[in-house]
Each structure stands twice: as C-alpha cells, then as structure tokens.
Amino acid sequence: MSIDVLQEKIRKMKNPSMIDLTLSAADLPSLLIAQEGSPAGAYGRFCRELLDRLKGIVPAVRLSFTPFAILGAEGLTELSSVLRAASGAGYYVALEAPEILSPMMAAAVAEAVFGEGDRLWPCDGLIVSAYPGTDCIKPFLPYCKDGKKDLFCVIRTSNKSAPELQDLMTGSRLVHTAAADLINRFGGDTTGKFGYARVAAVAGGSSAESLRTLRSKYPKLFLMIDDIDYSGCNAKNCAAAFDKFGHGAVACMGPTVTAAWKQAESDGTDYLAQAEAAAERMKKNLTRYTTVL
C-alpha cells in the first residue's frame, strides 16, 4: 500500500481517522489478562479483537514496537501477529519504529521492516523521528520510491513541553518547520495521484496554527496528526491539516477509543462495544469540521 491507498480508504469510508493501538497493561481489561495468562497475550488478543470489530469503520491503525517490546519475547511475537492480522483485514498499517540514533540502525530497521520476503513486521508505513537528520532518513527512501512504502517523520509532538525545543526559532524558521523543510525535500519523486508524497510528516494536534502553516507551506506533505485525544488537541484543530477536499491528512487517536471502557467506568466486559462507539464518535466529530470528498 501507499499514501494513495490510505487516501482511497479514507475517501471510501468518509473517515479521516487512525486508531493508535499503543497502550499499557493498565489499560487492558483484567478479565483478558486472567483468561490469557499474561499481559502480552491479553494485549495481542485485545488488538486482534478490536481490529475485527472496527473493520469497515476505521481505515487505518498504528502500532508501536515499544509497548510490545517491554513485555518481552512474547510481546514481540504478539506484535508480529497483530501486524499480520491488521494487514490481512485490509487496514492501512503504520508502525512506530524502535528508536533510531545512527545510520547503521536506520539501515538495519529499513531492511528488517521494508525488505523483500516474508517480513516479521508487515506494515505500509514506518514512523521515525526527523531529528537525527538526513543520514538516518536516507536508508528508508529507496523503499518509498521503489517499494512504494511510506515514511512518516515526526516533526512536532503534542506533549506540553514540546515547544521548549520544537518551537524555538532557528534563523527565520521554527525548529519543527526546519524539520519539515528537510523531509519535504525527500518526497519529490514519490508523489502519488492525490498529489501527496510517500515521505510524510507526523505533527501534534495541539496547535492549529502549526498545522495550518504546514498545510499551506508544504502542499505535497501528507500529515499524520498525532494524539488528538491528548490534552489541548481537538478535531477543530485537526481541520487545519486538511486541504479543501478533505485530503492530505489522517487524525490519530488512541486511549479515547482503546480505553473507552475505562472512561465509561465499565468492568471491561464491554470493551469492544465501548471502543466501537468511541470510534464512531471520533468519526462524527472529525467530519463535523472536515468534509472528505
């Protein structure tokens, strides 16, 4: 798949949302842990059942190495299983990579995730940080061009202290727009039929001004709007990231859906129904401000 396929799925479902399946053991219903015998087994089952429940409602999902890896070898086995289940169910699948701090590790991760053959970590797009710079991004680019995979580079996050560094001035630019300049240059020959490149950006949903600037300054840059259920983020802010056709972005939400059973003060037996209802509310809220044509 590619950004074009993600955009097609969003158009078909009229739903510009992505569910982030990153969660901690504390957000898993205790009954699942008791039944599966381990947090890793419960996490895998939770994700697979949620994928089955939200099929046809949500076009895309996001997973991360970290919460599975801290559960040990069983956790990584479950991650591989969940990724295969998501791909098999027809979702667009984005995977947050392990931390990459050197060109050597970038090349190793690119080959392990995007290389040929039967992969342990099947996904359509990989999420990395833009801040290690060019030599940690370049190893992924051949797969974006020839393998038609997508790379999402994190340029701005939603946590409260993000402006301490990401919004500093560097010359005439903010640091996160300097990062956007960098990754925008890499996407030139990967632009698809909707006009968006397969080298994309991840930007927090806490600043409508930032999203509006990114959308206007980088018309070919697809935006993954991160953490829209984080404090200070909302669907109205997200609308600034979309073009006039409701294209060019996807909004990522996690605990509001995955931990909906906790927010409803449920005992966890209805976690699937609660998650489905929350996903539908998210779609309704997003499309209140953004019309997908």
Phi, psi and omega in degrees: 000172178208181177307322178299318180293319176300316180296321177298317180295319177298317179296317183297318183269353184052043185217102183273046185239157176226136179263126177269116182269022175278118178206166180260167179301331180293340180265005177266138176302133183300331180296326178292317180297320179295318182288322183273339177086358178198151176299323181296314179297320179293321180296314179299315180296316179304312182296314182296320179292323178293321177300317180294321183288325185265002179300130181087352178254314183248132184278340191212151176226158179231136176231167181222144176298320194302307184294333176282320183296323181290350175268003175090195184301321179297324179297317180292326174297319179293321178301313179301318180296317181293319178299318179294321179295319180295315178296317180295331180277356176092010177286152162283131188241121174251138181237126175280120186287161168300161181300132181243118183237006180210155176300325179299314180290326177299315180295320180294317180292318179302314180292317183294323185268318187256352184294172183286162177095186181283111186268145174289332188237066183293128178202166180263328181220148180242139181255123178226168175275142175281343194284339170295342173097190191304313187288348174262357177257323185305323181301338181273340190296322178300328180286331176289321183280309187264324181270354178058040171263168182242146176238124178252118183256124181287122179244334178210135181252174187256354182295157188300326183271003181307318182297341181306322179243317190287339179252013174291152176278135171231103190067236180262007185239157167282155181303317184288334174282333172295321176296320178296319176304316182298307185286333178298327180292335183279345188266002189308314184260021178241016183289133182262191187291339178271358177091011181244141184277158179276358168258109192241180183235150170250125182225137180295150182269013184278344182234106177295326180297316179297314180296321179296319178295316180297318181294318183283324184279331184235077186295343180259003184267113176286140184242125167266114182273116190269146167056052183285354172260011176279152180305129179094351179259151178198169183294329179295317176301317184300328183303333181293342184275346184266152175277184186293346177262004184075024180252172169091006181201161172219139183258127187256126181229139182243269189303331179302330177263306187292330179250026181300327180296327178287320181294332177275002182056040178274166175276000177097351181290338182251029186300327180288316179296319179295319179294318179298315180298321179292321178296321178293321177295321179298315178301314181298320182291316179297315184283354171293327183252342183228120177263121181268117180261000000 
